[in-house]
Amino acid sequence: MTLYFLVKYLHVLGAIVILGTGTGIAFFMLMAHRSFDAAFIARTAGVVVIADLLFTLSAVLLQPVTGAVLMWLSSTTLADRWLATSLALYALAGAFWVPVIFMQIEMRDLAQLAEQTSQPLPPRYHLLFRRWFLCGIPGFGAVMAILWLMIAKPF
């Protein structure tokens, strides 16, 4: 196996982890939210924060490294518009993902407090959930577009 294919494998694996973790996190947070059960939301959000930091962050950090090595090994440059577009979309996805981490932490903490005090989820939680959901649309959409650009290299 050549170095190129090993690095490409790691790059594709990173993309799979980002998409898979993102999809799983979105599903579990949405299902927990729909329960309106503060204890369930707190536990789910706690696991989601760990998964996002462990899996998503690792893959997000690995992607530029493997991408740069692939560029070097394949003589690809930023003059290739598909690559420049992918990098711009990667920055866009990151701009939506970073705030989401902090929202998940705060939603977890608010749900834990609601559970501990036997109070309903506060308005701040619901505001954060709406923002979290809305950030997911362009963030996840950008990642899906990057995947298509990596495969198709249309321009």
SEKOL-386681 format. One record per residue (C-alpha): x, y, z; residue number from 0. Coordinates in Angstrom, 3 decimals, decimal comma. Example, Ala and Ser with C-alpha at 12.3 -4.5 7.8 and 13.67 -1.06 7.14 Angstrom:
<rs>
+----------+----------+----------+-------+
:       c1 :       c2 :       c3 : lolum :
+----------+----------+----------+-------+
:   12,300 :   -4,500 :    7,800 :     0 :
:   13,670 :   -1,060 :    7,140 :     1 :
+----------+----------+----------+-------+
</rs>
This chain:
<rs>
+----------+----------+----------+-------+
:       c1 :       c2 :       c3 : lolum :
+----------+----------+----------+-------+
:    0,000 :    0,000 :    0,000 :     0 :
:    1,410 :    3,369 :   -0,924 :     1 :
:    1,633 :    6,306 :    1,420 :     2 :
:   -0,913 :    8,172 :   -0,709 :     3 :
:   -3,617 :    5,530 :   -0,199 :     4 :
:   -2,902 :    5,237 :    3,513 :     5 :
:   -3,281 :    8,997 :    3,958 :     6 :
:   -6,354 :    9,038 :    1,713 :     7 :
:   -7,866 :    6,258 :    3,844 :     8 :
:   -7,281 :    8,306 :    7,008 :     9 :
:   -8,745 :   11,391 :    5,321 :    10 :
:  -11,893 :    9,535 :    4,252 :    11 :
:  -12,136 :    7,924 :    7,689 :    12 :
:  -12,012 :   11,403 :    9,245 :    13 :
:  -14,842 :   12,554 :    6,979 :    14 :
:  -16,886 :    9,502 :    7,976 :    15 :
:  -16,317 :   10,199 :   11,662 :    16 :
:  -17,328 :   13,849 :   11,275 :    17 :
:  -20,510 :   12,953 :    9,376 :    18 :
:  -21,368 :    9,952 :   11,527 :    19 :
:  -20,784 :   11,655 :   14,842 :    20 :
:  -22,602 :   14,776 :   13,671 :    21 :
:  -25,599 :   12,766 :   12,529 :    22 :
:  -25,687 :   10,688 :   15,715 :    23 :
:  -25,345 :   13,703 :   17,969 :    24 :
:  -28,099 :   15,546 :   16,129 :    25 :
:  -30,426 :   12,539 :   16,347 :    26 :
:  -29,866 :   11,860 :   20,048 :    27 :
:  -30,100 :   15,512 :   21,062 :    28 :
:  -33,306 :   15,942 :   19,069 :    29 :
:  -34,858 :   12,820 :   20,591 :    30 :
:  -33,876 :   13,877 :   24,110 :    31 :
:  -35,217 :   17,389 :   23,528 :    32 :
:  -38,533 :   16,043 :   22,288 :    33 :
:  -38,958 :   14,150 :   25,571 :    34 :
:  -38,975 :   17,409 :   27,615 :    35 :
:  -37,457 :   15,254 :   30,387 :    36 :
:  -34,705 :   17,319 :   32,003 :    37 :
:  -32,910 :   14,274 :   33,421 :    38 :
:  -32,897 :   12,510 :   30,053 :    39 :
:  -31,736 :   15,669 :   28,284 :    40 :
:  -28,973 :   16,219 :   30,853 :    41 :
:  -27,652 :   12,657 :   30,474 :    42 :
:  -27,892 :   12,750 :   26,679 :    43 :
:  -26,242 :   16,159 :   26,392 :    44 :
:  -23,486 :   14,982 :   28,745 :    45 :
:  -22,666 :   12,063 :   26,452 :    46 :
:  -23,014 :   14,265 :   23,365 :    47 :
:  -20,451 :   16,746 :   24,702 :    48 :
:  -17,985 :   13,912 :   25,349 :    49 :
:  -18,576 :   12,379 :   21,898 :    50 :
:  -18,204 :   15,719 :   20,153 :    51 :
:  -14,951 :   16,510 :   21,920 :    52 :
:  -13,524 :   13,004 :   21,603 :    53 :
:  -14,565 :   11,955 :   18,104 :    54 :
:  -15,524 :   15,071 :   16,171 :    55 :
:  -12,667 :   17,202 :   17,461 :    56 :
:  -10,116 :   14,458 :   16,706 :    57 :
:  -11,401 :   14,115 :   13,149 :    58 :
:  -11,651 :   17,875 :   12,659 :    59 :
:   -7,997 :   18,241 :   13,655 :    60 :
:   -6,911 :   15,284 :   11,505 :    61 :
:   -8,612 :   16,489 :    8,300 :    62 :
:   -6,330 :   19,470 :    7,542 :    63 :
:   -3,234 :   17,371 :    8,266 :    64 :
:   -4,227 :   14,495 :    5,998 :    65 :
:   -5,557 :   16,954 :    3,429 :    66 :
:   -2,249 :   18,833 :    3,320 :    67 :
:   -0,327 :   15,577 :    2,911 :    68 :
:   -2,692 :   14,511 :    0,119 :    69 :
:   -2,157 :   17,863 :   -1,597 :    70 :
:    1,596 :   17,385 :   -1,410 :    71 :
:    1,502 :   13,759 :   -2,595 :    72 :
:   -0,860 :   14,480 :   -5,491 :    73 :
:    0,521 :   17,890 :   -6,526 :    74 :
:   -2,906 :   19,425 :   -5,927 :    75 :
:   -2,868 :   23,166 :   -5,277 :    76 :
:   -5,239 :   25,808 :   -3,996 :    77 :
:   -5,643 :   26,858 :   -7,627 :    78 :
:   -7,968 :   23,853 :   -7,928 :    79 :
:  -11,295 :   25,528 :   -7,285 :    80 :
:  -12,899 :   22,425 :   -5,785 :    81 :
:  -10,209 :   22,426 :   -3,090 :    82 :
:  -10,427 :   26,147 :   -2,376 :    83 :
:  -14,215 :   25,824 :   -2,155 :    84 :
:  -13,854 :   22,817 :    0,170 :    85 :
:  -11,567 :   24,763 :    2,481 :    86 :
:  -13,958 :   27,716 :    2,566 :    87 :
:  -16,814 :   25,332 :    3,417 :    88 :
:  -14,635 :   23,700 :    6,091 :    89 :
:  -14,138 :   27,107 :    7,709 :    90 :
:  -17,889 :   27,751 :    7,454 :    91 :
:  -18,679 :   24,400 :    9,083 :    92 :
:  -16,215 :   25,192 :   11,871 :    93 :
:  -17,771 :   28,607 :   12,407 :    94 :
:  -21,080 :   26,882 :   13,133 :    95 :
:  -19,654 :   23,870 :   14,991 :    96 :
:  -17,565 :   25,697 :   17,618 :    97 :
:  -20,514 :   27,644 :   19,095 :    98 :
:  -22,566 :   24,433 :   19,098 :    99 :
:  -20,102 :   22,836 :   21,530 :   100 :
:  -20,664 :   25,646 :   24,013 :   101 :
:  -24,432 :   25,505 :   23,464 :   102 :
:  -24,445 :   21,761 :   24,208 :   103 :
:  -22,493 :   22,316 :   27,410 :   104 :
:  -24,881 :   25,054 :   28,540 :   105 :
:  -27,970 :   23,008 :   27,588 :   106 :
:  -26,557 :   20,093 :   29,596 :   107 :
:  -25,960 :   22,347 :   32,598 :   108 :
:  -29,417 :   23,943 :   32,358 :   109 :
:  -31,069 :   20,518 :   32,121 :   110 :
:  -29,066 :   19,271 :   35,121 :   111 :
:  -30,138 :   22,310 :   37,139 :   112 :
:  -33,781 :   21,835 :   36,136 :   113 :
:  -33,581 :   18,197 :   37,201 :   114 :
:  -31,905 :   19,001 :   40,523 :   115 :
:  -34,426 :   21,722 :   41,395 :   116 :
:  -37,442 :   19,852 :   39,973 :   117 :
:  -38,163 :   22,834 :   37,737 :   118 :
:  -39,133 :   22,867 :   34,074 :   119 :
:  -36,477 :   23,576 :   31,494 :   120 :
:  -35,889 :   27,352 :   31,457 :   121 :
:  -36,543 :   29,578 :   28,434 :   122 :
:  -32,760 :   29,902 :   27,949 :   123 :
:  -32,560 :   26,151 :   27,270 :   124 :
:  -35,224 :   26,379 :   24,558 :   125 :
:  -33,520 :   29,389 :   22,977 :   126 :
:  -30,208 :   27,525 :   22,929 :   127 :
:  -31,838 :   24,451 :   21,416 :   128 :
:  -33,326 :   26,510 :   18,581 :   129 :
:  -29,951 :   28,123 :   17,917 :   130 :
:  -28,228 :   24,726 :   18,133 :   131 :
:  -30,682 :   23,281 :   15,613 :   132 :
:  -30,316 :   26,235 :   13,242 :   133 :
:  -26,502 :   26,097 :   13,403 :   134 :
:  -26,666 :   22,458 :   12,419 :   135 :
:  -28,261 :   23,193 :    9,058 :   136 :
:  -25,424 :   25,185 :    7,450 :   137 :
:  -22,769 :   23,326 :    9,444 :   138 :
:  -23,909 :   19,884 :    8,343 :   139 :
:  -24,780 :   21,133 :    4,858 :   140 :
:  -21,232 :   22,450 :    4,429 :   141 :
:  -19,779 :   19,079 :    5,421 :   142 :
:  -22,065 :   17,290 :    2,963 :   143 :
:  -20,974 :   19,681 :    0,198 :   144 :
:  -17,306 :   19,107 :    1,056 :   145 :
:  -17,801 :   15,355 :    0,756 :   146 :
:  -19,327 :   15,799 :   -2,688 :   147 :
:  -16,479 :   18,099 :   -3,756 :   148 :
:  -13,870 :   15,598 :   -2,536 :   149 :
:  -15,453 :   12,848 :   -4,610 :   150 :
:  -16,532 :   14,725 :   -7,746 :   151 :
:  -13,840 :   17,437 :   -7,993 :   152 :
:  -16,164 :   19,198 :  -10,432 :   153 :
:  -14,062 :   22,278 :  -11,132 :   154 :
+----------+----------+----------+-------+
</rs>
